[in-house]
Amino acid sequence: MMKKIISCLFIVFFSVQLFAQEQIIQIGQIAPEIALPTPNGKMMQLSSLKGKLVLIDFWASWCAPCVKEQPELKTIYEKHAQAVKENKFEILGVSLDKSEEDWVNAIQRLDIHWLQISDLKFWRSKVATDYAIEGLPYNVIVDEAGKIIAINLHGTALENFIAKHLQ
């Protein structure tokens, strides 16, 4: 009887591990849809940005490294302002905050002008699961067709990748 219980537990454990591995995103696959509200309550979908290079920036106002990275993202956004105007590039900030006040205050304080969305569900947000986020800051770059072309680039590597892709 004990062997059957152990066998069943092993099968359950293996199945859970296999399912979890299937959820990990990879370069070359279509990015999972994201549909969350903006600070003003309007729903925003990642798929509405199809046709653009999209940097999805997963961050939170409580995350010191995320806050530290925002000026770098602002520089990238401003450097590629023409591509933004021509609908070729966009940054989509996806916050894992749980306080609307903290989130909105951070957007204002950090002078963020690109798109921002959040369901304010912290780590329980569906996007945290869909994108297998284990830590912040985290980002994913999606091409014009909606395919993931880079994962978790930062600093000069991020800046160079975007500049090269927009040439």
C-alpha positions as CSV (number, residue, x, y, z in Angstrom):
1,M,0.0,0.0,0.0
2,M,2.8,2.4,0.9
3,K,4.4,1.8,-2.5
4,K,1.2,2.7,-4.3
5,I,1.0,6.0,-2.3
6,I,4.6,6.8,-3.0
7,S,4.0,6.0,-6.7
8,C,1.0,8.2,-6.8
9,L,2.8,11.1,-5.1
10,F,5.7,10.7,-7.6
11,I,3.3,10.8,-10.6
12,V,1.6,13.9,-9.2
13,F,4.9,15.6,-8.4
14,F,6.3,14.8,-11.9
15,S,3.1,16.0,-13.6
16,V,3.2,19.3,-11.7
17,Q,6.9,19.8,-12.6
18,L,6.1,19.0,-16.3
19,F,3.2,21.5,-16.3
20,A,5.3,24.2,-14.6
21,Q,8.1,23.7,-17.2
22,E,5.6,24.2,-20.0
23,Q,4.7,27.6,-18.6
24,I,8.2,29.0,-19.0
25,I,8.4,31.5,-21.8
26,Q,11.1,31.1,-24.5
27,I,12.5,33.2,-27.3
28,G,10.7,32.5,-30.5
29,Q,7.3,31.8,-29.0
30,I,4.3,34.2,-29.2
31,A,4.1,36.3,-26.1
32,P,1.3,35.5,-23.7
33,E,-1.5,38.0,-23.9
34,I,-1.6,40.7,-21.3
35,A,-4.9,42.6,-20.6
36,L,-4.8,44.9,-17.6
37,P,-6.1,48.3,-16.6
38,T,-4.1,51.5,-17.0
39,P,-4.0,54.0,-14.1
40,N,-7.2,55.6,-15.4
41,G,-9.0,52.3,-15.5
42,K,-9.0,51.7,-19.3
43,M,-8.1,48.2,-20.3
44,M,-5.0,47.8,-22.3
45,Q,-3.9,44.7,-24.2
46,L,-0.4,43.7,-25.4
47,S,-2.0,42.5,-28.7
48,S,-3.1,46.1,-29.4
49,L,0.6,46.9,-29.9
50,K,1.1,44.4,-32.6
51,G,3.2,45.9,-35.4
52,K,5.6,47.5,-32.9
53,L,8.7,46.5,-31.2
54,V,7.5,46.3,-27.5
55,L,9.7,46.3,-24.4
56,I,7.5,44.8,-21.7
57,D,9.0,46.1,-18.4
58,F,7.8,44.2,-15.3
59,W,8.4,46.3,-12.3
60,A,6.9,47.6,-9.0
61,S,7.2,50.8,-7.0
62,W,8.4,48.8,-4.0
63,C,11.3,47.3,-6.0
64,A,14.5,49.4,-5.5
65,P,16.3,48.0,-8.5
66,C,13.2,48.6,-10.7
67,V,13.0,52.2,-9.6
68,K,16.7,52.6,-10.2
69,E,16.3,51.2,-13.8
70,Q,13.5,53.7,-14.7
71,P,15.8,56.6,-15.7
72,E,17.6,54.2,-18.1
73,L,14.3,53.2,-19.7
74,K,13.4,56.9,-19.9
75,T,16.6,57.5,-21.8
76,I,15.8,54.6,-24.2
77,Y,12.3,55.9,-24.7
78,E,13.5,59.5,-25.4
79,K,16.3,58.3,-27.7
80,H,13.8,56.4,-29.8
81,A,11.0,59.1,-29.6
82,Q,10.8,59.1,-33.4
83,A,10.2,55.4,-33.6
84,V,7.5,55.9,-30.9
85,K,5.8,58.6,-33.0
86,E,6.0,56.4,-36.1
87,N,4.3,53.5,-34.2
88,K,7.5,51.3,-34.4
89,F,8.4,51.1,-30.8
90,E,6.7,51.2,-27.3
91,I,7.5,50.4,-23.7
92,L,4.7,48.7,-21.8
93,G,5.2,48.9,-18.0
94,V,3.5,46.1,-16.2
95,S,3.5,46.7,-12.4
96,L,3.3,44.1,-9.8
97,D,2.3,46.6,-7.2
98,K,-0.5,46.1,-4.8
99,S,-1.2,49.7,-3.9
100,E,-2.7,51.9,-6.6
101,E,-1.5,55.0,-4.7
102,D,2.1,53.8,-4.6
103,W,2.0,52.8,-8.2
104,V,0.5,56.1,-9.5
105,N,2.8,58.1,-7.3
106,A,5.8,56.3,-8.6
107,I,4.8,56.9,-12.2
108,Q,4.5,60.6,-11.5
109,R,7.6,60.8,-9.3
110,L,9.7,59.0,-11.9
111,D,8.2,61.0,-14.8
112,I,7.3,57.9,-16.7
113,H,5.5,58.7,-20.0
114,W,5.2,55.3,-21.6
115,L,2.2,52.9,-21.2
116,Q,1.5,51.6,-17.7
117,I,-0.8,48.8,-16.6
118,S,-1.4,46.7,-13.5
119,D,-4.1,44.6,-11.8
120,L,-2.6,45.5,-8.4
121,K,-2.5,41.8,-7.5
122,F,1.2,41.8,-6.5
123,W,2.7,38.3,-7.1
124,R,-0.8,36.8,-7.6
125,S,-1.1,38.6,-10.9
126,K,-1.8,36.3,-13.8
127,V,1.1,37.9,-15.7
128,A,3.6,36.8,-13.0
129,T,2.6,33.2,-13.8
130,D,2.2,33.6,-17.5
131,Y,5.7,35.1,-17.8
132,A,7.3,32.9,-15.1
133,I,8.5,36.0,-13.3
134,E,10.6,35.0,-10.3
135,G,12.2,38.4,-9.6
136,L,12.1,42.0,-10.5
137,P,13.1,43.9,-12.6
138,Y,12.3,41.7,-15.5
139,N,11.6,42.4,-19.1
140,V,10.6,40.7,-22.4
141,I,11.1,42.2,-25.8
142,V,8.4,41.3,-28.4
143,D,8.8,41.9,-32.1
144,E,6.2,43.3,-34.5
145,A,4.6,39.9,-35.0
146,G,4.2,39.3,-31.2
147,K,7.1,36.9,-30.9
148,I,9.5,37.0,-28.0
149,I,12.9,38.0,-29.3
150,A,14.8,38.7,-26.0
151,I,14.3,38.1,-22.3
152,N,15.7,40.0,-19.3
153,L,18.2,42.4,-20.9
154,H,19.4,45.3,-18.9
155,G,21.7,48.3,-19.2
156,T,23.9,48.6,-22.3
157,A,22.7,45.2,-23.6
158,L,19.1,46.4,-23.5
159,E,19.9,49.7,-25.1
160,N,22.0,48.1,-27.9
161,F,19.5,45.4,-28.6
162,I,16.7,48.0,-29.1
163,A,18.8,50.3,-31.2
164,K,20.0,47.5,-33.4
165,H,16.4,46.2,-33.9
166,L,15.1,49.7,-34.7
167,Q,17.7,50.4,-37.4
